[in-house]
Amino acid sequence: MAVKNSQLADLIMTTLDDLPKQYFEVTWDSQDYEACRIYQQDRIVIDGGEQIQREIMLSDTGHARYRRMYDVDQPSSGDVMHKIRVPWCQLSTYYTWDKAEIARQMNTAKGFINLMKIKRIDGLWSLAKLIEDRFWKTPATTSDDLYPYGVPYYIRWMNQDTTTDGFVGQTIRYQDGNPGTVCAGIDSSSEARWRNYAALYTVIDNAMLRTFRLAFLYTNFKAPLIVNDPAQPSNGAKRIYTTFDNVVDLQDLADSKDDKHTGKEVLGNLRMDETGLVYVNRLPVVGIPALNSETDPQTGDDPESIYCIDFTKFKPFVHEGYWMEEGEPIPGGVTQHTTFTVFLDGQHQNLCTNVRGAGFVLHKALTA
């Protein structure tokens, strides 16, 4: 007796909802999938709107002054608010089965379950790779609204041949090699306070640690006690991301300072824990495979970036009710009448509410 398509679809759906343990190895191509962890654990869920919008005050109008008795006041007003706007990005993956391969496994529960699981892991792995890849990249072009705004879109390197550290990160290097300075709707070339902190280093040594500490201090902004901070309270950690070589060099530097890696060091607060994870200024340093091959899209230079990100300001958003949304099995219709496909969809984007406080980047010199 032939099995109806509706029965097969119900069987696939039921099995996907309650997959038992079936063991097999996968040759994963990333050691951490840090971006996936961020979107699952540090994400902010919001709903509605065609884009994400926030507001920022970049400067004051300078009304405060010291005065003498009977001085004449000349009140004035100015617009100090700017809008941060970023579009939603849609992403999708799928897993598909042919009726023939399902039929071949129908008589063995283990084989059928294994078939379901293999296809699903294949689709999710592809999605994880895509998320991880784009998290560490700028969009393709200045007008690109397909890909999300990755870390180097907001935390930007210094301009080529620039050697002075500071709040000088203003140029976005898009993947097609063209530059731009408009970041989330605000032009950093005309708004100096919409630039991130960037600094140069040569090698991993004490001089680099000093540069890091200065960057850490310069980007640690706080509201004055006489002002109730209008920023939305949020929980978020600070983390350091860099290449594998830089992680090992930091471990070697920690070895040279303290062979036992115990206690609070007096030598720069560089230490390692019992798992081998290295910390700088008490922040964990995470090696990112994508940064091992990172290059300047304009020059091809290897920046060997060291990103420090504050996730209270650099915020990964996902759309409420439309993130990792797994649909029902869909028959292939007249073009592929023997197939069933399950799609998994979502909307997300990264938004930086304050680029001056969202972190900083240390990198090698870039040449024009």
Helices and strands as residue ranges (DSSP letters): H 5-17, H 34-41, E 44-46, E 51-57, E 81-87, E 89-98, H 99-105, H 109-135, H 151-154, E 166-169, E 172-173, E 179-180, E 182-183, E 186-187, G 192-194, E 196-200, H 206-218, E 238-242, H 244-257, E 270-272, E 278-280, E 283-287, H 289-292, E 306-310, E 314-319, E 325-326, E 330-331, E 339-352, E 359-363
